[in-house]
């Protein structure tokens, strides 16, 4: 596969992720955003924040640029009680409960990360796709494998967020 075809496939997948983020945050109220169907469950706010942090962290690392989280003021806007490098991996139930965010903030942060992702994808070459970004694994992780991993993670968490929203909307009033 040539780089142009790979870019098109990757762009299509990240565009789908963007569309799903917009869908899950559209009309999202504060109550819906923070709703947790069980004491250990993740909220929509945490899920969308986390998937965006993972995309921001992993793509910016591959692109060798600073994350939007720190370079574009998102950390300050969210004002979460976590270190700057925190992406939500391994969060406790209390950590999940600490993530409060309005729909617009979640959607806008993801939109910024999405644009940065597309800029990176536009520059991809075959050599870049084959470049190793993590040697801690066997086989080592290449840019192409990392991008596919990000896509899978984002889609999984968007499915969860959509499910949580559906549970909230189906609650008896």
Order of alpha helices (4+ residues) and beta strands (2+ residues): alpha-alpha-alpha-alpha-alpha-alpha-alpha-alpha-beta-beta-alpha
